[in-house]
Amino acid sequence: MVAASIDPYLTRPDHVVLDSLFHDVQYPFNDHGSTSIDKDAIAQLQALNDEKNVDFQPTVFTTWDEKDLPPFVNHYFVKPYTMWAKKVVRHPTDVVFLTHIITYFLVSVPSAILLFCHFTWVHGVLHAIWSLWSAGSFTLMMHNHIHNNGVLSKSWAWLDCTFPYILEPLMEHTWDSYYYHHVKHHHVEGNGPDDLSSTLRYQRDDLFNFLCYVGRFLFLIWLELPLYFVRKGKPVLACKSGTTELLNYLLLYLVTTRVDSKASTFVFLIPFIQLRLGLMIGNWGQHALVDEIEPDSDFRSSITLIDVPSNRFYFNDGYHTAHHLNPRRHWRDQPLHFLQQKEAYCNGRALVFHNIDYLMMTVKLLQKDYEYLAKCLVPIGDQTLMSQLEIAAMLRTKTKRFTEEDIARRFKPSTTAPSARKWSGKK
């Protein structure tokens, strides 16, 4: 019954991880068997990432794996492209990033230009739908870009440095704002009291609190982020983040009012709003379940999702706890890290879910459907001894709003995430 719940469209590493976890659930006291299975699973994942191993597999597409394509397509098209692309990308596993960059330049850029040259309502709607569909993958590609100062090899640094400034406005982003907010702010604060996107002060299963959270980000982040950097004694970052954000708003205003309002609405404005809503819905799902005793623990203030959208299409974004433990860890190494550190996750009482993405996590929390979430939870450690009703009750305690007294008691003054300070990266 457990095995039947594994989605066949999951990535191979996700299958390996879930097989290990479900074995632990079925045989909670068989330490020797679990250790043997984990060693084999870790060896499999290491082989997939090791270019010198015969089982090595680069990621070329998000939608298909090598086994899904006809042999002649693999032989005559995919393999020659992969051999060339591995020289372009920084890591041989990351051919998919070049695939996406090429796709956006071949689809998004010409489509936007055509809309400004000859606008039609049908084309405008289709462009907005394409932008919405592409938003997640582009954002998580940029997520890897900003944490690791690029995704392409040194010989292609010119493209690595320029493509974000061409594509970001077309793909719902404002120039550099994601970097300043996410790397220089969110990962420094780690959902703590000083994090502007922190969920601590909100009742995290309440619709009104959620709308307040989203509204604050939509309407005030342009001002609050520079002021945050000022408070932290970082005037240069304050100036950079405020300037780039306001320049983007000025560009949107000028293009909308002086060039073509209809084209601008579908090329820039609708995608911009879509992305900002998506970012906050996702962040709410990532950080809604916060431990009431140790809210400053990376294990207990974020979650791990083993699901198709997060990990197949969004480059293992579901391993969010692992990402907070080390933001610069390569995305293909997240499942491997999880298995290697499974005992730490168990001891840290981390929360692991499957067959649910961040969007549905947010929806189910706002519906207060803790029974559904309990069914999606993959119990680890002591959780394997709990009934689903006990798990649902436990999850409910993780969404309670923190008062200022709670925050003062649980957090040290100006607490920042130690792992984030170490691994936040430079730019």
Secondary structure, DSSP 8 states (H G I E B T S, - for coil): --GGGS-TTS-HHHHHHHHHHHHHHHSTT-HHHHHHHHHHHHHHHHHHH-TTSTT------SS--GGGS-HHHIIIIIHHHHHHHHHHBSSGGGHHHHHHHHHHHHHHHHHHHHHHHS--HHHHHHHHHHHHHHHHHHHHHHHHHHHHT-SB-GGGHHHHHHHHHHHTGGGT--TTHHIIIIIIIIHHHTTSTT-TT--TTS-TT-HHHHHHHHHHHHHHHHHHHHHHHHHTT-HHHHHHHHHHHHHHHHHHHHIIIII-HHHHIIIIIHHHHHHHHHHHHHHHHHHS---SS-TT-HHHHSEEEE-HIIIIITTTTTBHHHHHH-TTS-GGGHHHHHHHTHHHHHHTT-EEEES--HHHHHHHHHTT-HHHHHHHB---GGGGGS-HHHHHHHHHHTT----HHHHHHHS-TT---HHHHHHS---
